[in-house]
Amino acid sequence: MTSSIPVVDTRMTQGPGLKAVLLDMDGTLVDTEGIWWAAESEVFADLGHVLDETHRSVVIGGPMSRSVGHLITATGTTATLAELMLAINVRFEKLIARGVPLMPGARRLLTELAAHDIPTALVSASHRRTIDVMLRTLGAENFAFTVAGDEVTRTKPDPEPYLTAAGRLGADPASCVVVEDTLTGVASAEAAGCRVVAVPSLVPIPAAPGRTVVGSLEELSVPFLRALSSRVH
């Protein structure tokens, strides 16, 4: 989905504070939270378990091992964590094979960041194979690199993913702005010392010191992010 908001004139964006923008993927740039739930529901249905919608808000936004572990406990299935994670990833990849919808404003934001040479990285709890499929829609050229959940020792909400990304860019985490859609991702970024813009997808996220909450990516621009990074904590 492409926003109608134009790329901002570079003369408006000069400022020393912003060194990098680190972006979450699922629910932030791509509208996949419902697709993940469909994949999980289908896999568990194949095993004879109907997932109650009440579990949906529990499993979004966190590491897959935690989400699937919760569903194992909730259903009492005898399938193992490894078996289920593989099955859900395979099902998800089939569902997104024809492409995935972007969140409103995502394409315009990525285009604007690239136009102003803002170092940008994708930091996700999803596995490498899933990210690589997603990059067909998002465009690998929009990111200096991507960090996958199965490429770090501890994934979100641990700060390691964002510390890893900032380190690879040679940037102080305090000079990086992170865009996230879940409390799990926000917790990871804040623990790493980054500025955070929260764009809640399914679960509300309260405002907090050092955290800005917006309604959609349509509200973000390079001048907005630069102004955010220059604020005193």
Summary of the structure (lengths in Angstrom):
residues: 233
radius of gyration: 17.6
end to end distance: 33.9
largest distance: 59.9
contacts: 776
relative contact order: 0.20
helix: 48%
strand: 12%
